[in-house]
């Protein structure tokens, strides 16, 4: 498995192959954004696109969007949108939430000290292994 951060200058060519993963969580949101808003945020480097691929699964397992948020006292890496192939969320968590994952390493390089994920309650069973805590509808994990 490989988690790849798509460079801003490659978003335009990658987006048509992965936007279906992001569309589902966008459609379940509270109308704060639509799929075109996400795309524009990626093009303007306000958000980052990540793709999880697997040779064993023959292709892409999912995609996620990250965003760096500067709070007054610390910086966080936010994961507002995650979409995966059906029945692969456990593989997603196993690979991307490990302390050595490219996602958490990149967040650390950017100065983030916390990861914030917005999840549906059904996903909570996968998060306990990685020391997430439920915080409203947001789960948080310290980046070490």
Secondary structure, DSSP 4 states (H G I P E B T S, - for coil): -EEEEEPGGGHHHHHHHHHHHHHHHHHTS-SS--HHHHHHHHHTTSSEEEEEEETTTTEEEEEEEEEEEE-SS-EEEEEEEEEESTT-HHHHHHHHSSTTSHHHHHHHHTTEEEEEEE--GGGHHHHGGGT-EEETTEEEEE--
